[in-house]
């Protein structure tokens, strides 16, 4: 069902950016399925800019004509997107905006419950390079953002997009939500959102921490580093974190996994075979050697499945974390 969109104030829900690329079609279908699952309205947004040479032209009539042509192209992209999701039982609010796509979507994120975009997509009309949006939006959005890579096409046959060779399929995806944590407050906030996602889907939650190799960067340490003791200390903190999270989601099945290896590589590999990977952003890790902000950016650029990035936010449930064990020094 299509509705005239008068902004998000009256109907906050999920916002998906489209630009006519295969990547954005995957994001569109993922967002439509999520909107149907949540029973939330879906705002389908495309944005365009008028080329500089036209905007600065002395001939106002030419500028108006050029804007009309580009807007017509944008509207065509939007119409095709709406046709692609017509089978879903959701309320849809289509909109064409003038301006930089990142700025438009960032503004909408202030009211939305979730933003969804494709990754590295190039649109079929002037000014649309969705790849830049998928890099800027997760880092600055006011609500969680899901980036859906083209390799997700194998899981979303409804998108009508040919998946890259070796892309995961529905049959190869494990029914689990995974959250990457690093001991930071941002990671803990992301774990709460991940638990909500898992609970709403009826799936278990896996808490994943990757311990980077200690070589080279720690060569300056004067005393021998007891890696076994460090590993056990982090494992203990993770168990305490699980106990805290379980107290807020007592019915949710969850487990903890601590792996040795580069965090970004481990998280990227995990995106290939799980329902959803959730990460925090701009978090400085409480565990040695981890910077979740840089890890999140690496994962977004190379993910093989949907990745949700949760922005910094205050959550009253974080207040009782200390009661479940000592927190790492940050």
C-alpha positions in Angstrom: 0.0 0.0 0.0 1.5 3.3 -1.1 0.9 6.5 0.8 1.9 10.1 0.3 4.9 10.8 2.5 4.7 14.0 4.6 7.8 13.2 6.6 8.7 10.7 9.3 7.0 12.5 12.2 3.6 10.9 11.6 4.9 7.5 10.6 8.5 6.7 11.8 9.7 3.4 10.6 12.3 2.0 8.3 14.0 4.1 5.7 15.7 2.5 2.7 17.8 4.5 0.1 17.6 3.4 -3.5 19.5 4.5 -6.6 18.6 2.0 -9.3 21.6 -0.3 -8.7 21.5 -4.0 -8.0 22.9 -3.3 -4.5 20.1 -1.0 -3.7 17.5 -3.5 -4.9 18.9 -6.0 -2.4 18.7 -3.4 0.3 15.2 -2.6 -0.8 13.9 -6.2 -0.5 15.7 -6.7 2.8 14.1 -3.6 4.2 10.7 -4.6 2.9 10.9 -8.0 4.5 12.1 -6.4 7.7 9.2 -3.8 7.6 6.8 -6.6 7.2 8.3 -8.6 10.0 8.2 -5.6 12.3 4.9 -4.3 11.0 6.5 -1.0 10.4 6.0 1.5 7.6 8.7 1.7 5.0 10.0 4.9 3.5 11.6 4.4 0.1 13.9 7.3 -0.6 15.9 8.4 -3.6 17.9 11.6 -3.9 19.5 13.5 -6.7 21.5 16.7 -7.3 21.5 19.1 -10.2 24.9 19.1 -12.0 27.0 22.1 -11.2 27.2 23.3 -14.8 23.4 23.5 -14.9 22.9 25.0 -11.5 25.3 27.8 -12.3 23.9 28.5 -15.7 22.8 32.0 -16.5 19.8 30.5 -18.3 17.2 29.9 -15.6 14.9 28.1 -18.0 17.7 25.6 -18.9 18.3 24.9 -15.3 14.7 24.3 -14.7 14.5 21.9 -17.7 17.6 20.1 -16.6 16.2 19.6 -13.0 13.0 18.3 -14.4 14.7 15.7 -16.6 16.9 14.5 -13.7 13.9 14.4 -11.3 12.0 12.4 -13.9 14.9 9.9 -13.9 14.9 9.7 -10.2 11.1 9.2 -10.1 11.5 6.4 -12.6 14.0 4.7 -10.3 11.6 5.1 -7.4 8.6 3.7 -9.4 10.6 0.6 -10.4 11.6 0.1 -6.7 7.9 0.3 -5.6 7.0 -2.3 -8.2 9.7 -4.6 -6.9 8.1 -4.7 -3.4 4.5 -4.6 -4.3 3.8 -8.1 -3.0 4.7 -7.2 0.6 1.9 -6.4 3.1 3.4 -3.1 4.3 2.6 0.6 4.2 5.1 2.3 1.8 5.9 6.0 1.7 7.8 6.9 -1.5 9.8 10.1 -1.8 12.2 11.9 -4.1 14.5 14.4 -2.5 16.8 17.0 -3.9 20.3 17.1 -2.4 23.2 14.9 -1.4 22.0 11.4 -0.6 24.2 11.1 2.6 22.8 14.4 4.0 19.2 13.5 3.1 19.4 10.1 4.8 21.3 11.4 7.8 18.5 13.9 8.4 15.9 11.2 8.1 17.8 9.0 10.6 16.9 11.4 13.4 13.3 10.1 13.3 13.7 6.6 11.8 13.9 3.4 13.8 16.2 1.8 11.2 18.1 2.9 8.0 18.9 0.4 5.3 21.3 1.0 2.3 23.2 -1.1 -0.2 27.0 -1.0 -0.4 29.2 0.2 -3.3 26.2 0.7 -5.6 26.4 3.1 -8.5 23.0 4.5 -9.6 21.8 5.1 -13.1 21.4 8.8 -12.9 23.6 11.9 -12.1 25.0 12.3 -8.6 24.2 8.9 -7.2 27.1 6.9 -5.8 25.6 4.8 -3.1 29.0 3.5 -2.0 29.8 6.8 -0.4 26.5 6.8 1.4 27.1 3.3 2.9 30.3 4.6 4.3 29.1 7.9 5.7 25.7 6.9 7.0 26.6 4.2 9.6 29.2 6.4 11.2 26.9 9.4 11.7 23.3 8.1 11.7 21.2 8.7 14.7 19.6 5.3 14.5 20.9 1.8 13.7 21.9 1.3 10.0 21.9 -1.9 8.1 24.2 -2.2 5.1 23.2 -4.9 2.6 26.0 -6.0 0.2 25.4 -7.4 -3.3 26.6 -10.8 -2.1 23.3 -10.9 -0.1 21.4 -11.4 -3.4 21.7 -15.2 -3.1 19.5 -14.9 0.1 17.0 -12.6 -1.5 15.8 -14.1 -4.8 12.8 -11.7 -4.7 15.3 -8.9 -5.6 15.7 -10.4 -9.0 19.5 -9.7 -8.9 22.1 -12.2 -10.0 24.4 -12.9 -7.0 28.2 -12.9 -7.4 29.9 -16.2 -7.8 30.1 -18.0 -4.5 27.6 -15.8 -2.7 25.7 -17.3 0.3 22.3 -18.7 -0.3 19.3 -19.2 1.9 20.3 -22.8 2.5 23.7 -21.9 3.7 22.7 -19.2 6.2 22.8 -20.1 9.9 19.8 -19.0 11.9 21.6 -16.9 14.4 22.3 -13.2 15.1 25.9 -12.4 16.0 27.2 -9.3 17.8 30.8 -8.3 17.8 32.0 -7.0 21.1 35.3 -5.4 22.2 34.8 -4.6 25.9 33.7 -1.0 25.2 30.6 0.7 26.3 29.6 1.0 22.6 30.0 -2.7 22.2 27.8 -3.3 25.2 25.1 -1.0 23.8 25.3 -2.8 20.5 24.8 -6.1 22.3 21.5 -4.9 23.7 20.3 -4.0 20.2 21.5 -7.3 18.9 19.7 -9.2 21.6 16.5 -7.4 20.7 17.0 -8.3 17.1 17.6 -12.0 17.9 14.6 -12.1 20.3 12.3 -10.6 17.8 13.4 -13.1 15.1 13.1 -16.1 17.5 16.9 -16.8 16.9 19.7 -17.4 19.3 22.4 -14.7 19.9 26.1 -15.3 19.6 28.5 -12.9 21.4 31.7 -12.8 19.4 35.0 -11.4 20.4 38.2 -11.6 18.3 41.5 -11.2 20.0 44.1 -9.7 17.5 47.6 -11.3 17.3 50.1 -9.6 19.6 53.1 -9.2 17.4 55.0 -6.2 16.1 52.8 -3.6 17.7 53.6 -4.8 21.2 57.3 -5.3 20.6 58.0 -2.3 22.9 56.5 -4.0 25.9 59.4 -4.5 28.4 58.1 -7.5 30.2 56.9 -10.8 28.7 53.2 -10.8 28.0 51.3 -13.7 29.4 49.0 -14.3 26.5 47.3 -17.3 28.2 46.4 -15.1 31.3 45.2 -12.3 29.0 43.0 -14.7 27.1 41.5 -16.1 30.3 40.9 -12.6 31.7 39.0 -11.6 28.5 37.1 -14.8 28.6 36.0 -14.1 32.2 34.9 -10.6 31.2 32.9 -12.0 28.3 31.2 -14.5 30.6 30.3 -11.7 33.0 28.9 -9.7 30.0 26.8 -12.6 28.9 25.4 -13.0 32.4 24.5 -9.3 32.4 22.9 -9.5 29.0 21.0 -12.6 29.9 19.5 -10.8 32.9 17.8 -8.5 30.5 16.8 -11.2 28.1 16.3 -14.3 30.3 14.5 -16.3 27.6 17.0 -15.7 24.8 19.4 -18.5 24.0 22.9 -17.0 23.8 26.5 -18.1 23.7 30.0 -16.6 23.8 32.8 -17.2 21.4 36.4 -15.9 21.8 38.6 -16.3 18.7 42.2 -15.5 18.0 42.8 -13.5 14.9 42.3 -10.1 13.2 38.9 -8.8 14.3 37.9 -7.5 10.9 38.8 -10.7 9.1 36.9 -12.8 11.6 33.8 -10.6 11.5 33.8 -10.5 7.7 34.0 -14.3 7.4 31.1 -14.6 9.9 28.9 -12.3 7.8 28.8 -15.0 5.1 26.8 -17.5 7.0 24.7 -15.7 9.7 21.3 -14.0 9.6 22.7 -10.7 10.8 26.0 -9.3 12.2 25.7 -6.4 14.7 28.5 -4.0 15.5 29.0 -0.8 17.4 30.6 2.2 15.9 33.3 4.7 17.1 34.0 2.5 20.1 37.5 2.3 21.5 37.9 -1.3 22.7 38.2 -2.1 26.3 40.2 -5.2 25.3 43.8 -4.6 24.2 44.3 -3.9 20.5 40.7 -3.5 19.5 39.3 -0.4 17.9 35.7 -1.3 17.0 35.3 1.8 14.9 37.9 0.8 12.5 36.8 -2.8 12.6 33.2 -1.7 11.7 34.4 0.2 8.6 36.5 -2.7 7.4 33.6 -5.1 7.8 31.2 -2.8 6.0 33.5 -2.6 3.0 34.0 -6.4 2.7 30.8 -7.9 4.2 29.2 -10.9 2.6 25.9 -10.5 4.4 23.8 -7.8 6.2 25.6 -5.8 8.8 23.9 -3.6 11.4 25.9 -0.7 12.9 24.6 0.7 16.1 25.5 4.3 16.9 26.6 5.5 20.3 23.5 6.0 22.5 22.5 6.0 26.1 20.7 3.0 27.4 19.5 2.7 31.0 20.2 -1.0 31.0 23.9 -0.3 30.9 23.8 1.0 34.4 23.8 -2.4 36.1 26.6 -4.0 34.0 29.1 -3.6 36.8 27.1 -5.8 39.1 28.0 -8.8 37.0 31.8 -8.6 37.3 34.6 -6.1 36.9 34.7 -4.1 33.7 37.9 -3.7 31.7 39.9 -0.5 31.9 39.0 1.8 29.0 
